[in-house]
């Protein structure tokens, strides 16, 4: 149905997701290792958002962040917006307003959390760029040897 409406790229991505999930389903050991690796990553994301919230004066229990932040991170994985922008802010507002956090503070927390995560990923971007350039150089050298 998605191909009929011209969503070919999205169809290919969905097929990759399906293949990945099928591979995990066939190998429960890998599923467990993925879960174990993801726990510290989610804990780090929760800690970053909680510290950011403390910095802007949001007084909410840490346990609230342990529930809300993973839910929000799961929500923004849905490919509806670019990098989850807009969807993230809405989710922060929806969830944190239920805990009594004012709308402007919820949206500010969302934006600041996003900026902090982006800034903390800069070393990874530099590393990836260097590695990608090395791979490109190796591939170019291999092609040159074949000619």
Protein Blocks (a to p, Z undefined) as FASTA:
>chain_A
ZZmnopamlmmmmmmmmmmmmmmmmmmmlmmmmmmmmmmmmmmmmmmmmmmmmmnopacd
fklmmmmmmmmmmmmmpcfbghhiojlmmmmmmmmmmnopafklmmmmmmmmmmmmmmmm
mmmmmmmmmmmmmmmmmmmmmmmmmZZ
